[in-house]
Amino acid sequence: MGLIIYIIGIIATVYAIMDVFKKNISTACKLGVTIILLLTSWIGLLFYLFYGKDHIEEWCKSQN
């Protein structure tokens, strides 16, 4: 059972990272979000999918 959850997590993280790289934001912001997704595992993934996905462009644009 643990292996299935692990594989689902990897697939979901890869999906989120691919989604980040499709966004119209700076490369530094893309790399930062990718590192955060990889380091925070499920918590970061859930935060990105339910909230950050729609707001990431606003956050990264305000940084410039």
mmCIF file of the N, C-alpha and C atoms, coordinates in Angstrom:
data_MODEL
# 
_entry.id   MODEL 
# 
loop_
_atom_site.group_PDB 
_atom_site.id 
_atom_site.type_symbol 
_atom_site.label_atom_id 
_atom_site.label_alt_id 
_atom_site.label_comp_id 
_atom_site.label_asym_id 
_atom_site.label_entity_id 
_atom_site.label_seq_id 
_atom_site.pdbx_PDB_ins_code 
_atom_site.Cartn_x 
_atom_site.Cartn_y 
_atom_site.Cartn_z 
_atom_site.occupancy 
_atom_site.B_iso_or_equiv 
_atom_site.pdbx_formal_charge 
_atom_site.auth_seq_id 
_atom_site.auth_comp_id 
_atom_site.auth_asym_id 
_atom_site.auth_atom_id 
_atom_site.pdbx_PDB_model_num 
ATOM 1   N N  . MET A 1 1  ? 0.818  -1.192 0.000   1.00 0.00 ? 1  MET A N  1 
ATOM 2   C CA . MET A 1 1  ? 0.000  0.000  0.000   1.00 0.00 ? 1  MET A CA 1 
ATOM 3   C C  . MET A 1 1  ? 0.862  1.256  0.000   1.00 0.00 ? 1  MET A C  1 
ATOM 4   N N  . GLY A 1 2  ? 1.943  1.238  0.781   1.00 0.00 ? 2  GLY A N  1 
ATOM 5   C CA . GLY A 1 2  ? 2.831  2.387  0.842   1.00 0.00 ? 2  GLY A CA 1 
ATOM 6   C C  . GLY A 1 2  ? 3.486  2.674  -0.500  1.00 0.00 ? 2  GLY A C  1 
ATOM 7   N N  . LEU A 1 3  ? 3.798  1.638  -1.249  1.00 0.00 ? 3  LEU A N  1 
ATOM 8   C CA . LEU A 1 3  ? 4.418  1.813  -2.554  1.00 0.00 ? 3  LEU A CA 1 
ATOM 9   C C  . LEU A 1 3  ? 3.466  2.513  -3.520  1.00 0.00 ? 3  LEU A C  1 
ATOM 10  N N  . ILE A 1 4  ? 2.208  2.172  -3.467  1.00 0.00 ? 4  ILE A N  1 
ATOM 11  C CA . ILE A 1 4  ? 1.209  2.803  -4.338  1.00 0.00 ? 4  ILE A CA 1 
ATOM 12  C C  . ILE A 1 4  ? 1.089  4.290  -4.022  1.00 0.00 ? 4  ILE A C  1 
ATOM 13  N N  . ILE A 1 5  ? 1.059  4.631  -2.738  1.00 0.00 ? 5  ILE A N  1 
ATOM 14  C CA . ILE A 1 5  ? 0.977  6.037  -2.339  1.00 0.00 ? 5  ILE A CA 1 
ATOM 15  C C  . ILE A 1 5  ? 2.228  6.782  -2.785  1.00 0.00 ? 5  ILE A C  1 
ATOM 16  N N  . TYR A 1 6  ? 3.375  6.167  -2.662  1.00 0.00 ? 6  TYR A N  1 
ATOM 17  C CA . TYR A 1 6  ? 4.640  6.761  -3.095  1.00 0.00 ? 6  TYR A CA 1 
ATOM 18  C C  . TYR A 1 6  ? 4.625  7.035  -4.605  1.00 0.00 ? 6  TYR A C  1 
ATOM 19  N N  . ILE A 1 7  ? 4.174  6.079  -5.396  1.00 0.00 ? 7  ILE A N  1 
ATOM 20  C CA . ILE A 1 7  ? 4.122  6.236  -6.850  1.00 0.00 ? 7  ILE A CA 1 
ATOM 21  C C  . ILE A 1 7  ? 3.128  7.323  -7.240  1.00 0.00 ? 7  ILE A C  1 
ATOM 22  N N  . ILE A 1 8  ? 1.980  7.363  -6.581  1.00 0.00 ? 8  ILE A N  1 
ATOM 23  C CA . ILE A 1 8  ? 0.999  8.420  -6.845  1.00 0.00 ? 8  ILE A CA 1 
ATOM 24  C C  . ILE A 1 8  ? 1.600  9.783  -6.523  1.00 0.00 ? 8  ILE A C  1 
ATOM 25  N N  . GLY A 1 9  ? 2.339  9.880  -5.446  1.00 0.00 ? 9  GLY A N  1 
ATOM 26  C CA . GLY A 1 9  ? 2.995  11.132 -5.078  1.00 0.00 ? 9  GLY A CA 1 
ATOM 27  C C  . GLY A 1 9  ? 4.005  11.583 -6.111  1.00 0.00 ? 9  GLY A C  1 
ATOM 28  N N  . ILE A 1 10 ? 4.773  10.657 -6.632  1.00 0.00 ? 10 ILE A N  1 
ATOM 29  C CA . ILE A 1 10 ? 5.761  10.991 -7.664  1.00 0.00 ? 10 ILE A CA 1 
ATOM 30  C C  . ILE A 1 10 ? 5.060  11.481 -8.925  1.00 0.00 ? 10 ILE A C  1 
ATOM 31  N N  . ILE A 1 11 ? 4.017  10.785 -9.339  1.00 0.00 ? 11 ILE A N  1 
ATOM 32  C CA . ILE A 1 11 ? 3.286  11.179 -10.547 1.00 0.00 ? 11 ILE A CA 1 
ATOM 33  C C  . ILE A 1 11 ? 2.653  12.558 -10.367 1.00 0.00 ? 11 ILE A C  1 
ATOM 34  N N  . ALA A 1 12 ? 2.047  12.809 -9.215  1.00 0.00 ? 12 ALA A N  1 
ATOM 35  C CA . ALA A 1 12 ? 1.418  14.101 -8.958  1.00 0.00 ? 12 ALA A CA 1 
ATOM 36  C C  . ALA A 1 12 ? 2.452  15.221 -8.897  1.00 0.00 ? 12 ALA A C  1 
ATOM 37  N N  . THR A 1 13 ? 3.603  14.955 -8.321  1.00 0.00 ? 13 THR A N  1 
ATOM 38  C CA . THR A 1 13 ? 4.662  15.965 -8.254  1.00 0.00 ? 13 THR A CA 1 
ATOM 39  C C  . THR A 1 13 ? 5.199  16.281 -9.642  1.00 0.00 ? 13 THR A C  1 
ATOM 40  N N  . VAL A 1 14 ? 5.408  15.283 -10.463 1.00 0.00 ? 14 VAL A N  1 
ATOM 41  C CA . VAL A 1 14 ? 5.865  15.510 -11.833 1.00 0.00 ? 14 VAL A CA 1 
ATOM 42  C C  . VAL A 1 14 ? 4.827  16.325 -12.603 1.00 0.00 ? 14 VAL A C  1 
ATOM 43  N N  . TYR A 1 15 ? 3.549  16.022 -12.412 1.00 0.00 ? 15 TYR A N  1 
ATOM 44  C CA . TYR A 1 15 ? 2.481  16.794 -13.049 1.00 0.00 ? 15 TYR A CA 1 
ATOM 45  C C  . TYR A 1 15 ? 2.543  18.255 -12.616 1.00 0.00 ? 15 TYR A C  1 
ATOM 46  N N  . ALA A 1 16 ? 2.710  18.502 -11.327 1.00 0.00 ? 16 ALA A N  1 
ATOM 47  C CA . ALA A 1 16 ? 2.774  19.874 -10.810 1.00 0.00 ? 16 ALA A CA 1 
ATOM 48  C C  . ALA A 1 16 ? 3.991  20.608 -11.353 1.00 0.00 ? 16 ALA A C  1 
ATOM 49  N N  . ILE A 1 17 ? 5.132  19.948 -11.422 1.00 0.00 ? 17 ILE A N  1 
ATOM 50  C CA . ILE A 1 17 ? 6.341  20.578 -11.939 1.00 0.00 ? 17 ILE A CA 1 
ATOM 51  C C  . ILE A 1 17 ? 6.186  20.900 -13.425 1.00 0.00 ? 17 ILE A C  1 
ATOM 52  N N  . MET A 1 18 ? 5.584  20.010 -14.183 1.00 0.00 ? 18 MET A N  1 
ATOM 53  C CA . MET A 1 18 ? 5.334  20.283 -15.591 1.00 0.00 ? 18 MET A CA 1 
ATOM 54  C C  . MET A 1 18 ? 4.390  21.473 -15.739 1.00 0.00 ? 18 MET A C  1 
ATOM 55  N N  . ASP A 1 19 ? 3.408  21.576 -14.870 1.00 0.00 ? 19 ASP A N  1 
ATOM 56  C CA . ASP A 1 19 ? 2.471  22.693 -14.896 1.00 0.00 ? 19 ASP A CA 1 
ATOM 57  C C  . ASP A 1 19 ? 3.184  24.007 -14.577 1.00 0.00 ? 19 ASP A C  1 
ATOM 58  N N  . VAL A 1 20 ? 4.102  23.976 -13.635 1.00 0.00 ? 20 VAL A N  1 
ATOM 59  C CA . VAL A 1 20 ? 4.872  25.174 -13.282 1.00 0.00 ? 20 VAL A CA 1 
ATOM 60  C C  . VAL A 1 20 ? 5.683  25.651 -14.483 1.00 0.00 ? 20 VAL A C  1 
ATOM 61  N N  . PHE A 1 21 ? 6.312  24.743 -15.206 1.00 0.00 ? 21 PHE A N  1 
ATOM 62  C CA . PHE A 1 21 ? 7.152  25.131 -16.330 1.00 0.00 ? 21 PHE A CA 1 
ATOM 63  C C  . PHE A 1 21 ? 6.350  25.593 -17.541 1.00 0.00 ? 21 PHE A C  1 
ATOM 64  N N  . LYS A 1 22 ? 5.045  25.372 -17.559 1.00 0.00 ? 22 LYS A N  1 
ATOM 65  C CA . LYS A 1 22 ? 4.188  25.888 -18.628 1.00 0.00 ? 22 LYS A CA 1 
ATOM 66  C C  . LYS A 1 22 ? 3.747  27.321 -18.354 1.00 0.00 ? 22 LYS A C  1 
ATOM 67  N N  . LYS A 1 23 ? 3.893  27.781 -17.120 1.00 0.00 ? 23 LYS A N  1 
ATOM 68  C CA . LYS A 1 23 ? 3.444  29.121 -16.740 1.00 0.00 ? 23 LYS A CA 1 
ATOM 69  C C  . LYS A 1 23 ? 4.375  30.183 -17.323 1.00 0.00 ? 23 LYS A C  1 
ATOM 70  N N  . ASN A 1 24 ? 3.833  31.375 -17.519 1.00 0.00 ? 24 ASN A N  1 
ATOM 71  C CA . ASN A 1 24 ? 4.591  32.502 -18.048 1.00 0.00 ? 24 ASN A CA 1 
ATOM 72  C C  . ASN A 1 24 ? 5.212  33.284 -16.893 1.00 0.00 ? 24 ASN A C  1 
ATOM 73  N N  . ILE A 1 25 ? 6.239  32.692 -16.275 1.00 0.00 ? 25 ILE A N  1 
ATOM 74  C CA . ILE A 1 25 ? 6.934  33.303 -15.146 1.00 0.00 ? 25 ILE A CA 1 
ATOM 75  C C  . ILE A 1 25 ? 8.437  33.153 -15.365 1.00 0.00 ? 25 ILE A C  1 
ATOM 76  N N  . SER A 1 26 ? 9.214  33.834 -14.553 1.00 0.00 ? 26 SER A N  1 
ATOM 77  C CA . SER A 1 26 ? 10.674 33.795 -14.726 1.00 0.00 ? 26 SER A CA 1 
ATOM 78  C C  . SER A 1 26 ? 11.227 32.401 -14.400 1.00 0.00 ? 26 SER A C  1 
ATOM 79  N N  . THR A 1 27 ? 12.396 32.134 -14.952 1.00 0.00 ? 27 THR A N  1 
ATOM 80  C CA . THR A 1 27 ? 13.052 30.846 -14.718 1.00 0.00 ? 27 THR A CA 1 
ATOM 81  C C  . THR A 1 27 ? 13.414 30.672 -13.250 1.00 0.00 ? 27 THR A C  1 
ATOM 82  N N  . ALA A 1 28 ? 13.843 31.750 -12.615 1.00 0.00 ? 28 ALA A N  1 
ATOM 83  C CA . ALA A 1 28 ? 14.195 31.669 -11.194 1.00 0.00 ? 28 ALA A CA 1 
ATOM 84  C C  . ALA A 1 28 ? 12.981 31.280 -10.355 1.00 0.00 ? 28 ALA A C  1 
ATOM 85  N N  . CYS A 1 29 ? 11.847 31.842 -10.678 1.00 0.00 ? 29 CYS A N  1 
ATOM 86  C CA . CYS A 1 29 ? 10.622 31.515 -9.945  1.00 0.00 ? 29 CYS A CA 1 
ATOM 87  C C  . CYS A 1 29 ? 10.212 30.057 -10.209 1.00 0.00 ? 29 CYS A C  1 
ATOM 88  N N  . LYS A 1 30 ? 10.355 29.608 -11.445 1.00 0.00 ? 30 LYS A N  1 
ATOM 89  C CA . LYS A 1 30 ? 10.040 28.214 -11.781 1.00 0.00 ? 30 LYS A CA 1 
ATOM 90  C C  . LYS A 1 30 ? 10.914 27.257 -10.972 1.00 0.00 ? 30 LYS A C  1 
ATOM 91  N N  . LEU A 1 31 ? 12.213 27.562 -10.906 1.00 0.00 ? 31 LEU A N  1 
ATOM 92  C CA . LEU A 1 31 ? 13.129 26.699 -10.158 1.00 0.00 ? 31 LEU A CA 1 
ATOM 93  C C  . LEU A 1 31 ? 12.827 26.734 -8.661  1.00 0.00 ? 31 LEU A C  1 
ATOM 94  N N  . GLY A 1 32 ? 12.499 27.914 -8.155  1.00 0.00 ? 32 GLY A N  1 
ATOM 95  C CA . GLY A 1 32 ? 12.150 28.029 -6.739  1.00 0.00 ? 32 GLY A CA 1 
ATOM 96  C C  . GLY A 1 32 ? 10.931 27.211 -6.370  1.00 0.00 ? 32 GLY A C  1 
ATOM 97  N N  . VAL A 1 33 ? 9.897  27.300 -7.188  1.00 0.00 ? 33 VAL A N  1 
ATOM 98  C CA . VAL A 1 33 ? 8.672  26.536 -6.919  1.00 0.00 ? 33 VAL A CA 1 
ATOM 99  C C  . VAL A 1 33 ? 8.946  25.043 -7.054  1.00 0.00 ? 33 VAL A C  1 
ATOM 100 N N  . THR A 1 34 ? 9.750  24.661 -8.030  1.00 0.00 ? 34 THR A N  1 
ATOM 101 C CA . THR A 1 34 ? 10.095 23.247 -8.213  1.00 0.00 ? 34 THR A CA 1 
ATOM 102 C C  . THR A 1 34 ? 10.833 22.706 -6.993  1.00 0.00 ? 34 THR A C  1 
ATOM 103 N N  . ILE A 1 35 ? 11.793 23.458 -6.491  1.00 0.00 ? 35 ILE A N  1 
ATOM 104 C CA . ILE A 1 35 ? 12.545 23.025 -5.305  1.00 0.00 ? 35 ILE A CA 1 
ATOM 105 C C  . ILE A 1 35 ? 11.622 22.907 -4.102  1.00 0.00 ? 35 ILE A C  1 
ATOM 106 N N  . ILE A 1 36 ? 10.737 23.871 -3.934  1.00 0.00 ? 36 ILE A N  1 
ATOM 107 C CA . ILE A 1 36 ? 9.790  23.810 -2.818  1.00 0.00 ? 36 ILE A CA 1 
ATOM 108 C C  . ILE A 1 36 ? 8.889  22.591 -2.942  1.00 0.00 ? 36 ILE A C  1 
ATOM 109 N N  . LEU A 1 37 ? 8.405  22.299 -4.151  1.00 0.00 ? 37 LEU A N  1 
ATOM 110 C CA . LEU A 1 37 ? 7.558  21.118 -4.349  1.00 0.00 ? 37 LEU A CA 1 
ATOM 111 C C  . LEU A 1 37 ? 8.309  19.831 -4.014  1.00 0.00 ? 37 LEU A C  1 
ATOM 112 N N  . LEU A 1 38 ? 9.557  19.754 -4.417  1.00 0.00 ? 38 LEU A N  1 
ATOM 113 C CA . LEU A 1 38 ? 10.336 18.541 -4.149  1.00 0.00 ? 38 LEU A CA 1 
ATOM 114 C C  . LEU A 1 38 ? 10.675 18.375 -2.673  1.00 0.00 ? 38 LEU A C  1 
ATOM 115 N N  . LEU A 1 39 ? 10.910 19.478 -1.981  1.00 0.00 ? 39 LEU A N  1 
ATOM 116 C CA . LEU A 1 39 ? 11.309 19.401 -0.574  1.00 0.00 ? 39 LEU A CA 1 
ATOM 117 C C  . LEU A 1 39 ? 10.133 19.209 0.392   1.00 0.00 ? 39 LEU A C  1 
ATOM 118 N N  . THR A 1 40 ? 8.962  19.696 0.019   1.00 0.00 ? 40 THR A N  1 
ATOM 119 C CA . THR A 1 40 ? 7.839  19.646 0.954   1.00 0.00 ? 40 THR A CA 1 
ATOM 120 C C  . THR A 1 40 ? 6.910  18.463 0.737   1.00 0.00 ? 40 THR A C  1 
ATOM 121 N N  . SER A 1 41 ? 7.167  17.677 -0.273  1.00 0.00 ? 41 SER A N  1 
ATOM 122 C CA . SER A 1 41 ? 6.411  16.462 -0.535  1.00 0.00 ? 41 SER A CA 1 
ATOM 123 C C  . SER A 1 41 ? 4.915  16.722 -0.654  1.00 0.00 ? 41 SER A C  1 
ATOM 124 N N  . TRP A 1 42 ? 4.107  15.979 0.065   1.00 0.00 ? 42 TRP A N  1 
ATOM 125 C CA . TRP A 1 42 ? 2.652  16.042 -0.073  1.00 0.00 ? 42 TRP A CA 1 
ATOM 126 C C  . TRP A 1 42 ? 2.068  17.383 0.351   1.00 0.00 ? 42 TRP A C  1 
ATOM 127 N N  . ILE A 1 43 ? 2.611  18.014 1.380   1.00 0.00 ? 43 ILE A N  1 
ATOM 128 C CA . ILE A 1 43 ? 2.063  19.289 1.854   1.00 0.00 ? 43 ILE A CA 1 
ATOM 129 C C  . ILE A 1 43 ? 2.225  20.363 0.778   1.00 0.00 ? 43 ILE A C  1 
ATOM 130 N N  . GLY A 1 44 ? 3.407  20.477 0.229   1.00 0.00 ? 44 GLY A N  1 
ATOM 131 C CA . GLY A 1 44 ? 3.647  21.451 -0.829  1.00 0.00 ? 44 GLY A CA 1 
ATOM 132 C C  . GLY A 1 44 ? 2.842  21.145 -2.079  1.00 0.00 ? 44 GLY A C  1 
ATOM 133 N N  . LEU A 1 45 ? 2.717  19.873 -2.394  1.00 0.00 ? 45 LEU A N  1 
ATOM 134 C CA . LEU A 1 45 ? 1.949  19.460 -3.560  1.00 0.00 ? 45 LEU A CA 1 
ATOM 135 C C  . LEU A 1 45 ? 0.481  19.829 -3.408  1.00 0.00 ? 45 LEU A C  1 
ATOM 136 N N  . LEU A 1 46 ? -0.085 19.523 -2.264  1.00 0.00 ? 46 LEU A N  1 
ATOM 137 C CA . LEU A 1 46 ? -1.492 19.855 -2.039  1.00 0.00 ? 46 LEU A CA 1 
ATOM 138 C C  . LEU A 1 46 ? -1.720 21.361 -2.040  1.00 0.00 ? 46 LEU A C  1 
ATOM 139 N N  . PHE A 1 47 ? -0.807 22.107 -1.422  1.00 0.00 ? 47 PHE A N  1 
ATOM 140 C CA . PHE A 1 47 ? -0.925 23.564 -1.419  1.00 0.00 ? 47 PHE A CA 1 
ATOM 141 C C  . PHE A 1 47 ? -0.874 24.096 -2.849  1.00 0.00 ? 47 PHE A C  1 
ATOM 142 N N  . TYR A 1 48 ? 0.042  23.576 -3.651  1.00 0.00 ? 48 TYR A N  1 
ATOM 143 C CA . TYR A 1 48 ? 0.153  24.042 -5.033  1.00 0.00 ? 48 TYR A CA 1 
ATOM 144 C C  . TYR A 1 48 ? -1.104 23.701 -5.829  1.00 0.00 ? 48 TYR A C  1 
ATOM 145 N N  . LEU A 1 49 ? -1.566 22.472 -5.739  1.00 0.00 ? 49 LEU A N  1 
ATOM 146 C CA . LEU A 1 49 ? -2.704 22.051 -6.557  1.00 0.00 ? 49 LEU A CA 1 
ATOM 147 C C  . LEU A 1 49 ? -4.003 22.763 -6.179  1.00 0.00 ? 49 LEU A C  1 
ATOM 148 N N  . PHE A 1 50 ? -4.208 23.030 -4.881  1.00 0.00 ? 50 PHE A N  1 
ATOM 149 C CA . PHE A 1 50 ? -5.476 23.627 -4.462  1.00 0.00 ? 50 PHE A CA 1 
ATOM 150 C C  . PHE A 1 50 ? -5.459 25.143 -4.377  1.00 0.00 ? 50 PHE A C  1 
ATOM 151 N N  . TYR A 1 51 ? -4.293 25.755 -4.250  1.00 0.00 ? 51 TYR A N  1 
ATOM 152 C CA . TYR A 1 51 ? -4.250 27.209 -4.112  1.00 0.00 ? 51 TYR A CA 1 
ATOM 153 C C  . TYR A 1 51 ? -3.206 27.861 -5.023  1.00 0.00 ? 51 TYR A C  1 
ATOM 154 N N  . GLY A 1 52 ? -2.000 27.382 -4.994  1.00 0.00 ? 52 GLY A N  1 
ATOM 155 C CA . GLY A 1 52 ? -0.905 28.041 -5.687  1.00 0.00 ? 52 GLY A CA 1 
ATOM 156 C C  . GLY A 1 52 ? -1.007 28.013 -7.200  1.00 0.00 ? 52 GLY A C  1 
ATOM 157 N N  . LYS A 1 53 ? -1.635 26.992 -7.750  1.00 0.00 ? 53 LYS A N  1 
ATOM 158 C CA . LYS A 1 53 ? -1.748 26.839 -9.194  1.00 0.00 ? 53 LYS A CA 1 
ATOM 159 C C  . LYS A 1 53 ? -2.385 28.070 -9.841  1.00 0.00 ? 53 LYS A C  1 
ATOM 160 N N  . ASP A 1 54 ? -3.383 28.632 -9.187  1.00 0.00 ? 54 ASP A N  1 
ATOM 161 C CA . ASP A 1 54 ? -4.097 29.777 -9.734  1.00 0.00 ? 54 ASP A CA 1 
ATOM 162 C C  . ASP A 1 54 ? -3.449 31.109 -9.377  1.00 0.00 ? 54 ASP A C  1 
ATOM 163 N N  . HIS A 1 55 ? -2.544 31.135 -8.411  1.00 0.00 ? 55 HIS A N  1 
ATOM 164 C CA . HIS A 1 55 ? -1.983 32.389 -7.926  1.00 0.00 ? 55 HIS A CA 1 
ATOM 165 C C  . HIS A 1 55 ? -0.484 32.549 -8.172  1.00 0.00 ? 55 HIS A C  1 
ATOM 166 N N  . ILE A 1 56 ? 0.170  31.560 -8.705  1.00 0.00 ? 56 ILE A N  1 
ATOM 167 C CA . ILE A 1 56 ? 1.629  31.604 -8.840  1.00 0.00 ? 56 ILE A CA 1 
ATOM 168 C C  . ILE A 1 56 ? 2.092  32.723 -9.771  1.00 0.00 ? 56 ILE A C  1 
ATOM 169 N N  . GLU A 1 57 ? 1.352  32.979 -10.830 1.00 0.00 ? 57 GLU A N  1 
ATOM 170 C CA . GLU A 1 57 ? 1.761  34.031 -11.751 1.00 0.00 ? 57 GLU A CA 1 
ATOM 171 C C  . GLU A 1 57 ? 1.701  35.397 -11.072 1.00 0.00 ? 57 GLU A C  1 
ATOM 172 N N  . GLU A 1 58 ? 0.695  35.611 -10.229 1.00 0.00 ? 58 GLU A N  1 
ATOM 173 C CA . GLU A 1 58 ? 0.591  36.871 -9.482  1.00 0.00 ? 58 GLU A CA 1 
ATOM 174 C C  . GLU A 1 58 ? 1.791  37.036 -8.541  1.00 0.00 ? 58 GLU A C  1 
ATOM 175 N N  . TRP A 1 59 ? 2.147  35.967 -7.823  1.00 0.00 ? 59 TRP A N  1 
ATOM 176 C CA . TRP A 1 59 ? 3.248  36.024 -6.868  1.00 0.00 ? 59 TRP A CA 1 
ATOM 177 C C  . TRP A 1 59 ? 4.570  36.323 -7.571  1.00 0.00 ? 59 TRP A C  1 
ATOM 178 N N  . CYS A 1 60 ? 4.811  35.635 -8.668  1.00 0.00 ? 60 CYS A N  1 
ATOM 179 C CA . CYS A 1 60 ? 6.096  35.793 -9.352  1.00 0.00 ? 60 CYS A CA 1 
ATOM 180 C C  . CYS A 1 60 ? 6.177  37.133 -10.079 1.00 0.00 ? 60 CYS A C  1 
ATOM 181 N N  . LYS A 1 61 ? 5.083  37.630 -10.578 1.00 0.00 ? 61 LYS A N  1 
ATOM 182 C CA . LYS A 1 61 ? 5.095  38.936 -11.246 1.00 0.00 ? 61 LYS A CA 1 
ATOM 183 C C  . LYS A 1 61 ? 5.336  40.051 -10.235 1.00 0.00 ? 61 LYS A C  1 
ATOM 184 N N  . SER A 1 62 ? 4.810  39.909 -9.018  1.00 0.00 ? 62 SER A N  1 
ATOM 185 C CA . SER A 1 62 ? 4.992  40.948 -8.014  1.00 0.00 ? 62 SER A CA 1 
ATOM 186 C C  . SER A 1 62 ? 6.418  40.962 -7.479  1.00 0.00 ? 62 SER A C  1 
ATOM 187 N N  . GLN A 1 63 ? 7.171  39.893 -7.678  1.00 0.00 ? 63 GLN A N  1 
ATOM 188 C CA . GLN A 1 63 ? 8.560  39.825 -7.234  1.00 0.00 ? 63 GLN A CA 1 
ATOM 189 C C  . GLN A 1 63 ? 9.478  40.675 -8.105  1.00 0.00 ? 63 GLN A C  1 
ATOM 190 N N  . ASN A 1 64 ? 9.087  40.910 -9.347  1.00 0.00 ? 64 ASN A N  1 
ATOM 191 C CA . ASN A 1 64 ? 9.943  41.662 -10.290 1.00 0.00 ? 64 ASN A CA 1 
ATOM 192 C C  . ASN A 1 64 ? 9.823  43.138 -10.116 1.00 0.00 ? 64 ASN A C  1 
# 
